[in-house]
Amino acid sequence: MSLTFNLLNTSDGGGRRAQMHLPHQTVETPVFMPVGTAGTVKAVPQEILEQLDAQIILGNTYHLYLRPGHEAIRRMGGLHRFISWPRAMLTDSGGFQVYSLAHLRKVTDEGVRFRSHLDGSSHFFTPEHSMDVQIALGADICMAFDECTEYPADRTRAEESLRLTMSWARRSLEHFRAHQDEVSWFNDPRSQTRDLGHPRDGFDGHPQKLFGIVQGGMYHDLRRESAERLVEMNFDGYAIGGLSVGEPRELTLEVIREVLPLLPKDKPRYVMGVGYPDEIEMYARMGVDMMDCVIPTRAARHGLLFTSEGRVNIKNKQYAEDQGPADPACDCMVCRRYSRAYLRHLMQCKEPLGGTLNSIHNLAYYLGIMQRVRADLAASAEAPVPARP
């Protein structure tokens, strides 16, 4: 059974508003997904994420595999129960993290041998193993194991990366389809505790879905080939990967424009690892349904706030006695209560609360962008067509 994706309306510019029905949440798209690498969106408690109306967050297969271990999480009822998160969740395949360990890995047709960044221990990831880990974690959406192409990459390198990604995509899909019903948390009565709700409520279908990932570097013909071959495999949704790896912003936009029209209109479209506020709004209005990025929380921990007045480095001296909110146009819990002067003070003193409050504001800002885009798309659908003179 394919993922239930109801397209509600589209705009002239290509933007689309839809509902994506998942076991733990009906997600309104376009949506921004906060990144929870190790089972936590850094510095932000789960109840705050719910108050911010985060519909879906990410978990990281590589990091959770290393600690506490996917089998331990399986025994505790799955990742939702382990981290007390009642809403939707997506796990990446571990491919990007393995890519980032260039000096600690060896890639073969079979998979990737790598050394842990924690203790140097040796591990071997194959498409099948990535699926086993993600099935154990129990996220609503899993990602096929891919080989991320670095930037810059010459054509020979991009072609080889694409060959591996296509081979691994088919192996991921075949193994996932053969084993996806083995997820133990789905029928575990413990999954109903802590007010997490029962995953089956209002959902008819298999508990997990698998997305394929389009690769091919910055070569348009390779990207087209990747998209077309993945569509033939009939994944539940499709992601565009291999972006935000150092390429100019113009190339990122070119790749997205090239690939989007090739992906099925009745399935989710996900651009991985993007981006700054203006970028996620632009991509959403082009027809991207899902995006994720560490920027809002990573920038926050360094004192960078995103506001309606532009970027604010809250550590600057000019804010030392500024009693105004971080963003006068923002109604988040941070802007309602705390001043720029206080936020600066926390950063100057290296108080952990500073990173938490900054992260909450930045996430509210990012999620607010998607709320505004969805509202605009809804309004355009409801607007009456002018009568002809």
N, C-alpha and C positions, 0 to 999 in steps of 0.2 A: 504494500500500500504506500502511495506517495504522501508526502507531507501535505496537510491541508492548508492551502494558501488562497485566500479569497481577495481578489483584486477589486477594490471598491471604486476607484476612479483614477484617471490620469490627467495630466496637464498638457498644454500645447508644447511645453519645453521638454516633455518626457518624464516629469516627476510622476510618481505613483503612490497612492495610498492604499494600504492593504491590511488584512488581518492574517497573522500566521498562527495557526492553532497548534500548540505544543502541549505535552502532558502536564506541565506545571503552570502554564500561562498562555493566554491569548495575547500575542504581542502585536501592538499597533505599529505599523511601519509607515515611513522610514524611521529607523531606530538607531540610536547610538548605544553601544554596549561597553560599560566600564570594564576595565581589565582587572581580574582578580587572580594574579599569577599563581600564588601558592595557597589558594583557597581564601583569599582576602583581597578586597580592593584596598590597597595600602592606606592605612590610617583611618579608614572609614567603617564604622560598625554597620552590620547588615540592616538594623532597624532604621538607620539614617538613610541608607540606600533606598529602602522602601518608601520613606517619607519623601525622598527626592523623585519617586516614581521611576526608578530604574526597573525596567521590565525584564531585562535579561543581562547577565554578566558572563564573563569568560573565566574559565579555569585553564591551567597550563599543564598539559599532559607530561611534559618532560620534568618539570619541577615536582609535581605531585607523585610521579613515578619514583623519583629519588627519595623523597620524604613527604609524607610518612610511608609511602608505598601504596600502589593501587589495590593490592590484596587486603591490606589493613583497612582501607577505605571501603572496599566491598564488604568486609566482615562487619563494619559499622553501619551498613545500610545504604551506602552510596554517598556521593559527594554532597548532594542536597542536604541529607540528614547530618552529615559530618560537620558541615559549616553552618547549619541552621538557616538555609536559604530556601524559601518556599516557592520562588518564582523561577522563570526559565533560565537555563544555563547552556553554554556552548563550550566545548573543549577543543583546543587546537590539537594538531597531530603530533607536535614535538618537532616537526620539520624545521621550523624557523629557528628554534633554539639550537638544534644540532648544526644548522647553517652558521649560527653565530659563534660556534666553537671550532672555527676553521683550523686552528693549530692543535686541536685535540681530537680530530675525527679522521676517519678513512671511509670513503664512499665506494661501494661496489654495487653490482647489479642486484645482489641479494638484499642489501640494506646498508646501514651505517654503523660502524664501530666507533665509539667515542669514549672519552674519559670524562668522568664526572668533574664538574667545576668545584665540587665540594671537597672531595677527598682523593681524586685521581683514579678511582676504581673504574674498571673497564665494563662497558655495557654495549649490547648489540640491539639496535632497533631495526625491525623490518616492518613492512606494511601490515603484516599479520599481527605482529606484536603491538604495534600502535593501536590497532583495532581492539585487541584484547584488553589493553590498558583502559581505553576509552569506554568500552562496554562495562568494565568493572567500575569505573567512576560513575557511570549512569547519567551523563549529561543528556539533555534533550536533543542537542545537535552535536554530532561528531564530525571531524574533518579527515579527509583522506590524507595519507602520508605522502608528502611531496618533497621535491628537491628544489629548494629556493635558489634562484639564479641571482648571483651578486651583480652589482653595478660598479664599474663597467664590466661587461663580458663580451668577448668577441663572438662571432657567429658560431664558430665550431663549439665553443663552450656552451652557448645557449641551446644549440641543437642537442648536445649530449644531455644537458639538464632536462630538456623537454622529453627526450627519450626515456629517461629514468622516471620522470613524473608520470608519464602516460602508463608505463608498465606498472608502477606502484599504485596508480589510481585503480587500475583493473584488479590488481591483487587485493587492495583495500576493500573494494566493493564486494568481491566474491567472498572474502573472509567475513566481512561484516554481515552480509546476507545469510551466511551459513550459521552464524553464531549470535546474532543480535538478540535472540530470545533467551539467551543464557544469563542475561543480567539478573542477578539475584535480588537486588533491592526492590525490584518492581512489584514483586509479590510478597515482600517481607512486611509483616504487620507492624514492625517497628517504624516503617516509613510514615505511619500515620500519627506518630507522636510529635510532641512539641508544636502542635498546631500547624504542621506543615501541610496538612491536607492529604488526601489520597491521590496519587498520580493518575488513577484511572477516571477520576471524576470528570464527566463531560468530555471524555476523549475516547475515540474508537479507533484503535490502530496500534501498531507496534510502538513501544515507548521511545525508541531512539531513531534519529534520522541521520543520514550521511551526506555531506556536501563534497563535491569535487573542487579542485583548485586549479585555475587556469594559470599556467606559467609560460615561459618563452622569452624572458628578458624584455628588451625594448624593441624587438623585431616584430612588426605587425603581422607578417605572414605566419610566424611561429605562434603568435598569440591566437590568430584565427584558427590555425590547425589544432591547437590545444583545446580551444572552446568547442569546436565542431566535434572532435573525438570524444570529449567528455559528455557532451549532450547526447551522443549516440549511446553512451553507457547508461544513461537515464538515472542520474543521481537525484536526490531529493531537493537539492539546491546547488548553487554554483557560486564559488568565490573567485575573485581576482587577486592572486597573490604576487609575491615578488616585487611589491612596490614599497616606497619609503625605505629603500635600501641605499640611499645616497644619490639617486637620480634627480635631475632638475625637476622642479614642479611642473613645467610644461610637458615633460615626457610622461609624468604620471597621468596627466589629463588626457594626453593623446592615447595612451593604452586603454584607459577606461572608455573613452569614446569609441575606440575600435572594437572593444569586446562586448560592451553592453548589448548592442543590437543582435548579437549572435546567441545570446542566452534566452532560454524560454521565457515567454511573458507570464506564464502561469506558475513560475517557481521563484523562490527568493534569490536576489542578487546581492552578494556580499563583497565589499571591498575591504581587504584586510590591512590593518595597521595605519589607517589614516584618520585624521590629520589635524590641522589647525581649524579653528572655528569657521573661517570663511570657506575653507575647503570642504568640510563636511556638509555645509549648507549647499554649496554648489553641486556636489556630487548627488545629494538627496534630490535636488531639483532636476537633475539629469535622469534620474530613474534608478539610483542605487537604493536598495532597501535596508541594508545593514552595514554598519561600520563600527570599528573599535580602534582604540588608540590609548597608549599610556600617557600621552602628552598632558591631559588635564591634571592628573595626580602627580606625575613626575615634575612638571613645571611648578606645581603648587609647593612641593617640598623644597624648591629652590627660591620661593618667594615671588614667582611670576603668576599674576592673576589676569584672567581674561574678563574684560568688562565691555559695556556698551560704549565706553569712551576710549576703547583701545586697550593695549596691554599695559599693565601696571606692575612695575618692580617694587613691591611693597617694602623692600629693604632700603630704598632710597631715603636720604635724609629729609627730603621735602615733605614726607609723610609723618615726621616725628611728632607733630602736634595737630595733625589733621583729624578732626573729630567726625568727619563724614564717613559714610559706609564705603566699602570697597567699590561698589557700583551703585550710584544713586538710582538707577533704573531697575535694580534687582530686588526681588522680594524673598530671597532665600533666607534661611534661618541665621546665616552668618551676617548678611547685610542688614537684617532687621535689628541685630543686637550689638554688633561689635564695630568699633571704629578702625579706620586705617592706622591710626596711631597705635592702637593696641595690637593689631596684627603685626605691625613693624616691630614693636617691642618684643613680641614672642619670637620672631625670627632673629632679632639681635641677641636674645638670651638663649637661643637654640632650644627653646621649649618645644617638646613634641606636639603640644596643642596647636602651635602655629601651623605645622604641616597638615594637621587634621582639619582645621577651620579653612585653610586655603583650598584644600582638596574638595571639601564640601561645596564651597562656592564655585570652583571651576567645574565640578560635575553638574551642579545646578545650571550653570551657564550652557554647557554642552547639551544637556538634556532639554533645556529650554529652547535651544535652536531647533531641535527635532519636533518639539511640541508646536512651535510656530509654523514650521514647514507643513506639518500635518494639518494644522488649522487652515492654512492658506489653500492647501489642496482641497480640503473639504468645502471651503467657501467658493472656490472656483467651480466646483461641481454643482453647487446649489445656485449659482448666479444665473438669473434668467437670460436667455438668448435675446438680444435686442431685435425688435421687430423690423423687418425691412420697410424702408420708406415707400 
